Amino acid sequence: MYMKKDPGEAWEQLRASRATPPGRAESGARRKTYAAALEQAEQMFRAAAVVTPATRPLQIFYGLSQAGRAIAAAAVELKGEDWRLEGHGIKASGFDKPFPDIEIRTEAATSRGSFVRLSQLLASPLWGREPVRLEDAWDLLPVNLDYPLTTRNRHPALFVDERGIHEEPHPMVHAPVWDIPDWVIDAGSREGLASFFSNYPGLAEHHDCVRTGVDNRPDFTRYAQGGGGGLVVSWNMPTGSVPAEERRQYLRSLARNHGGAWFFVPAIAPMERPPHLLMAWWAVIYTLSMLARYDPAVWAGLIGVDGNRHAVPIEGLLKRAIDFLPALIAATLEEVTS
């Protein structure tokens, strides 16, 4: 239910920006860092595309890390020496646990680590010493919709289709929300749907949804193939009756951009709000890279397709990281320099 920008086109866009760097990377040390970091990021991603999953998470993570340095160098809000990043700012542990239960923590808000500084820049949450489970972070990524790690009830990123918003002014915005799991649809109740939506701040603010005449239940549409489905949801516009573009922008303000499409992302405990999707990717890729680097025997077992059910989901994630992250990096650069 989503699209992506060709990674080659995204890298062309990023390469072109180096001649006239955006934001505060227009001169001096910030300009040099911007250009060098983007060059290293691109080379890391291109190297990742030609190796196997045995080492792929290392190249992807360090490519993403260098892209983060370029983002910080260009960011308008970072003044003085605040753009300089030191260390990772995030930690993974519990590699002896089952793969879904690996724990991810962040450093304190005072850290100069990359994850901390970029999260603050992008209004993305930090969670400190209380861990986030890898499985919960995994499900934040839209590309993982078809790659669950366990059979538990999931709270995936939900695609919102803004293409059907009518052009004439209206005091409400209506849009289909997709990828709602079977366990929510099977419950079939407004109360169950409201409880599910309460995990998604943007959806928790909705006014209503399309309902059936039978017991006033949500009018879900199931996918013809595979599990899940969706329904039309509506929100009141805070400014009254407005044209389509204003309603579209309001809907986007409640969601997160990924690959040119928009998603409602849950706030998972102990996060207080949904993360920026670049930082959600960062947390997952960092964890995989640390596992591959510091416990290579365990990693080799995880990516063995003949003996581990997580191997294909991991392969899929790493491939999609190469496909999707360049455009997300480019979009984030636009975000911090506009």
C-alpha positions in Angstrom: 0.0 0.0 0.0 2.9 2.4 -0.3 5.4 3.5 -2.9 9.1 4.4 -2.9 11.4 6.7 -4.7 14.0 4.9 -6.8 17.2 4.8 -4.6 19.3 5.8 -7.6 17.3 9.0 -8.0 17.5 9.7 -4.3 21.3 9.5 -4.4 21.4 11.7 -7.5 19.3 14.3 -5.5 21.7 14.0 -2.6 24.8 14.2 -4.8 23.4 17.3 -6.6 22.9 19.1 -3.2 26.6 18.9 -2.5 27.3 21.7 -5.1 25.1 24.1 -3.2 24.5 22.6 0.3 21.3 23.4 2.0 20.7 25.1 5.4 23.7 25.8 7.5 26.0 23.6 5.5 26.6 26.3 2.9 30.1 27.1 4.1 33.0 26.3 6.4 33.4 23.1 8.4 29.7 22.3 8.1 30.0 22.3 4.3 33.0 20.1 4.3 31.4 17.6 6.7 28.1 17.6 4.7 29.9 16.7 1.5 32.3 14.2 2.9 29.6 12.5 5.1 27.2 12.1 2.1 30.0 10.7 0.0 30.8 8.1 2.7 27.0 7.4 3.2 26.5 6.7 -0.5 29.6 4.5 -0.8 28.5 2.5 2.3 25.0 1.9 0.8 26.4 0.9 -2.5 28.8 -1.6 -0.7 25.9 -3.0 1.2 24.0 -3.8 -2.0 26.7 -6.2 -3.1 27.4 -8.1 0.1 25.3 -10.8 1.8 23.4 -10.4 5.1 26.5 -11.6 6.9 27.9 -8.1 6.9 25.1 -6.0 5.2 23.8 -4.4 8.4 27.2 -3.0 9.2 27.5 -1.1 5.9 23.9 0.1 6.1 24.2 1.3 9.7 27.5 3.2 9.1 26.0 4.6 5.9 23.0 5.8 7.8 25.3 7.2 10.6 27.2 9.3 8.1 24.0 10.5 6.5 23.0 11.6 10.0 26.1 13.7 10.2 25.2 15.4 7.0 21.7 16.1 8.3 23.1 17.6 11.5 25.6 19.7 9.5 22.8 21.2 7.4 20.1 21.6 10.1 19.0 25.2 10.6 18.1 24.7 14.2 21.6 23.5 15.3 23.8 26.4 16.1 27.4 26.8 17.3 29.0 23.4 17.7 25.7 21.5 18.4 25.9 20.0 14.9 28.9 17.9 15.8 27.9 14.4 16.8 29.9 12.1 19.1 29.2 8.4 19.5 26.1 6.4 18.9 23.7 7.7 21.6 21.9 4.3 21.6 22.6 0.9 23.0 21.4 -2.7 22.3 21.7 -5.5 24.7 20.3 -8.9 25.6 21.7 -10.7 22.6 21.3 -13.9 24.6 17.6 -13.4 24.5 15.2 -14.6 21.7 15.6 -12.3 18.7 12.3 -10.4 19.2 13.2 -9.7 22.8 16.6 -7.9 22.3 16.5 -4.6 24.2 17.2 -1.1 22.9 18.0 1.9 25.1 19.0 5.5 24.5 21.5 7.7 26.2 20.3 10.7 28.3 19.1 13.9 26.6 22.4 15.6 27.5 24.4 13.2 25.3 26.0 14.4 22.1 25.5 11.0 20.5 24.0 10.8 17.0 20.8 9.1 18.0 20.1 11.6 20.8 20.9 14.8 18.9 19.0 13.7 15.7 16.0 12.6 17.8 15.9 16.0 19.5 16.2 17.7 16.1 13.4 15.7 14.6 11.1 15.9 17.7 11.4 12.1 18.0 11.3 10.5 21.5 14.1 9.3 23.7 13.3 6.6 26.3 16.5 6.2 28.3 17.1 3.2 30.6 13.7 1.5 30.1 14.1 -0.7 27.1 12.2 -1.0 23.9 11.9 -4.5 22.6 13.3 -5.1 19.1 10.0 -6.6 18.0 8.1 -3.5 18.9 10.6 -1.2 17.1 10.5 -3.6 14.1 6.7 -3.2 13.7 7.1 0.6 13.5 8.6 0.2 10.0 6.0 0.1 7.2 8.2 -2.3 5.2 7.9 -4.9 7.9 4.1 -5.3 7.6 4.4 -8.7 5.9 7.3 -9.8 8.1 6.1 -10.4 11.7 8.6 -11.7 14.2 6.0 -13.5 16.3 2.3 -14.3 16.3 1.3 -11.7 18.9 -1.2 -9.0 18.2 0.7 -6.3 16.3 0.4 -2.5 16.2 2.0 -1.9 12.8 2.4 1.4 10.9 -1.0 2.1 9.2 -1.1 3.6 5.7 -3.4 6.5 5.2 -4.6 7.1 1.6 -4.9 10.9 1.0 -5.5 10.6 -2.7 -9.3 10.5 -2.4 -9.7 13.8 -0.6 -12.4 15.8 -2.4 -11.3 19.2 -3.8 -14.3 21.3 -2.6 -14.0 23.0 0.8 -15.3 20.9 3.7 -15.1 21.1 7.6 -13.9 17.5 7.8 -11.2 15.3 6.2 -12.1 11.8 5.2 -9.4 9.2 4.3 -9.1 5.4 4.2 -6.7 3.9 6.8 -5.2 0.6 5.8 -3.2 -2.3 7.2 -5.5 -2.7 10.2 -4.8 -6.2 11.6 -7.2 -9.1 11.5 -7.5 -9.2 15.3 -9.0 -5.7 15.3 -11.3 -6.4 12.4 -12.4 -9.7 13.8 -13.4 -8.0 17.1 -15.8 -5.9 14.9 -16.6 -3.3 17.6 -16.3 0.4 17.9 -14.9 0.0 21.4 -12.2 -2.4 20.1 -11.3 -0.1 17.3 -11.1 3.0 19.6 -8.8 1.0 21.9 -6.6 0.1 19.0 -6.5 3.6 17.7 -5.6 5.0 21.1 -2.1 3.7 20.5 -1.8 6.0 17.5 -1.9 9.7 18.6 -3.0 10.9 15.1 -5.8 8.4 15.0 -6.8 8.9 18.6 -7.9 12.4 17.5 -10.3 11.1 14.8 -14.0 12.2 14.9 -15.6 9.0 13.5 -15.4 6.2 11.0 -17.8 4.8 8.4 -20.1 2.3 10.1 -22.5 -0.4 9.0 -26.2 -0.5 9.7 -25.7 -3.7 11.6 -25.1 -2.9 15.3 -23.4 0.3 14.2 -20.1 -1.5 13.7 -17.1 -0.1 11.8 -17.5 -0.8 8.1 -14.2 -2.6 7.5 -13.0 -3.7 4.1 -10.8 -6.8 4.1 -8.0 -7.3 1.6 -8.8 -9.8 -1.2 -5.6 -11.6 -0.5 -3.7 -11.9 2.8 -4.8 -10.6 6.2 -5.9 -7.2 7.3 -7.9 -4.4 5.8 -9.1 -0.9 6.4 -11.9 1.6 6.7 -12.7 5.3 6.1 -11.9 7.5 9.0 -12.8 11.2 9.5 -11.3 14.1 11.4 -12.8 17.6 12.2 -10.8 20.4 10.8 -9.7 22.8 13.5 -10.1 25.8 11.1 -13.6 25.0 9.8 -14.5 24.4 6.1 -11.2 24.6 4.1 -10.0 23.5 0.6 -8.5 20.1 -0.1 -4.9 21.1 0.2 -5.3 22.4 3.7 -7.2 19.3 4.7 -4.4 17.2 3.2 -1.7 19.1 5.1 -3.6 18.7 8.3 -3.8 15.0 7.8 -0.1 14.9 7.1 0.6 16.7 10.3 -0.9 13.8 12.2 1.1 11.2 10.3 4.7 10.3 9.2 6.2 10.3 5.7 7.8 7.2 4.4 8.7 6.6 0.8 6.3 9.3 -0.5 3.4 7.8 1.4 1.9 8.7 4.8 1.5 6.5 7.9 0.1 6.6 11.3 2.8 5.3 13.7 2.1 4.0 17.2 3.6 5.3 20.4 5.1 2.2 21.9 6.1 2.0 25.5 8.1 3.5 27.0 8.1 6.1 24.1 5.7 9.0 24.9 5.0 9.7 21.2 5.5 8.2 17.8 9.1 8.3 16.6 10.3 9.9 13.4 10.6 7.0 10.9 14.3 7.8 10.2 14.9 7.2 13.9 12.8 4.0 14.0 14.9 2.7 11.1 18.1 3.8 13.0 17.2 1.9 16.1 16.5 -1.3 14.2 19.5 -1.2 11.9 21.8 -0.2 14.7 20.6 -3.2 16.7 21.2 -5.6 13.8 24.6 -4.2 13.1 25.7 -4.5 16.7 24.5 -8.1 16.8 26.4 -8.9 13.6 29.5 -7.2 14.9 29.7 -8.4 18.5 28.0 -11.8 18.3 28.7 -13.0 14.8 28.0 -16.7 15.7 24.4 -15.8 16.8 24.0 -13.6 13.8 25.1 -16.4 11.5 22.4 -18.6 13.0 19.7 -15.9 12.6 20.4 -15.5 8.9 20.5 -19.2 8.1 17.4 -19.7 6.0 17.4 -23.4 6.4 17.2 -23.3 10.2 15.8 -20.0 11.4 12.3 -18.5 10.7 13.7 -15.0 11.2 16.2 -15.3 8.3 13.9 -14.2 5.5 12.3 -11.3 7.4 15.9 -10.1 8.2 16.9 -10.5 4.6 13.8 -8.5 3.5 14.4 -5.7 5.9 18.0 -5.2 4.9 17.1 -5.2 1.2 14.3 -2.7 1.8 16.7 -0.5 3.9 18.8 -0.1 0.8 15.7 0.7 -1.3 13.9 3.1 1.1 16.5 4.9 3.3 18.1 7.1 0.6 14.8 8.8 -0.1 14.0 9.1 3.6 17.4 10.7 4.2 16.7 13.2 1.4 13.3 14.0 2.8 14.7 14.5 6.3 17.3 16.9 4.9 14.5 18.9 3.4 12.7 18.8 6.7 15.6 20.2 8.7 16.6 22.9 6.2 13.2 24.3 5.2 
